[in-house]
């Protein structure tokens, strides 16, 4: 299974529970799994990460990180449009399209091979939300695309860290 990371997976991990300066094993593990082609970050999500102004940006721009994690594919624009029309709404306003952002791109990369790809996001399912307010898990559910959160990914790929005194 190839796990495709939403930008929020890395942003939230650094900010909330695996800061780069506190849990470097997590970040090394991501690069290792990227090198193994188990974890990848689509270009559109990578661009979200590197627009910040913190240590995560420096980490993500590192040559070995970029080579390991950046998905080497171009998105299918027709598939993105189909996702927007079928899973969000076919009559979205420009403001709504802007609000959706790059989520349909991430979902499109997964949709091309739902047997072997899984979207990873920190967004929670909120099935009552409609149109531009839909969350990634609910769009994935509507399209039968596998998805999980960060902690499920860590269990599935057996992330461990040790602490020695």
Secondary structure in CASP SS format (residue, H / E / C, confidence):
PFRMAT SS
TARGET T0000
AUTHOR 0000-0000-0000
METHOD secondary structure of the structure
MODEL  1
X C 1.00
X E 1.00
X E 1.00
X E 1.00
X E 1.00
X C 1.00
X H 1.00
X H 1.00
X H 1.00
X H 1.00
X H 1.00
X H 1.00
X H 1.00
X H 1.00
X H 1.00
X H 1.00
X H 1.00
X C 1.00
X C 1.00
X C 1.00
X C 1.00
X C 1.00
X C 1.00
X H 1.00
X H 1.00
X H 1.00
X H 1.00
X H 1.00
X H 1.00
X H 1.00
X H 1.00
X H 1.00
X H 1.00
X H 1.00
X H 1.00
X C 1.00
X C 1.00
X C 1.00
X E 1.00
X E 1.00
X E 1.00
X C 1.00
X H 1.00
X H 1.00
X H 1.00
X H 1.00
X H 1.00
X H 1.00
X H 1.00
X C 1.00
X C 1.00
X C 1.00
X C 1.00
X C 1.00
X H 1.00
X H 1.00
X H 1.00
X H 1.00
X H 1.00
X H 1.00
X H 1.00
X C 1.00
X H 1.00
X H 1.00
X H 1.00
X H 1.00
X H 1.00
X H 1.00
X H 1.00
X E 1.00
X C 1.00
X C 1.00
X C 1.00
X C 1.00
X C 1.00
X C 1.00
X H 1.00
X H 1.00
X H 1.00
X H 1.00
X H 1.00
X H 1.00
X H 1.00
X H 1.00
X H 1.00
X H 1.00
X H 1.00
X H 1.00
X C 1.00
X C 1.00
X C 1.00
X C 1.00
X C 1.00
X H 1.00
X H 1.00
X H 1.00
X H 1.00
X H 1.00
X H 1.00
X H 1.00
X C 1.00
X C 1.00
X H 1.00
X H 1.00
X H 1.00
X H 1.00
X H 1.00
X H 1.00
X H 1.00
X H 1.00
X H 1.00
X C 1.00
X C 1.00
X C 1.00
X C 1.00
X C 1.00
X E 1.00
X E 1.00
X E 1.00
X E 1.00
X C 1.00
X C 1.00
X C 1.00
X C 1.00
X C 1.00
X C 1.00
X C 1.00
X C 1.00
X C 1.00
X C 1.00
X H 1.00
X H 1.00
X H 1.00
X C 1.00
X C 1.00
X H 1.00
X H 1.00
X H 1.00
X H 1.00
X H 1.00
X H 1.00
X H 1.00
X C 1.00
X C 1.00
X C 1.00
X C 1.00
X E 1.00
X E 1.00
X C 1.00
X H 1.00
X H 1.00
X H 1.00
X H 1.00
X H 1.00
X H 1.00
X H 1.00
X C 1.00
X C 1.00
X C 1.00
X C 1.00
X C 1.00
X C 1.00
X C 1.00
X C 1.00
X C 1.00
END
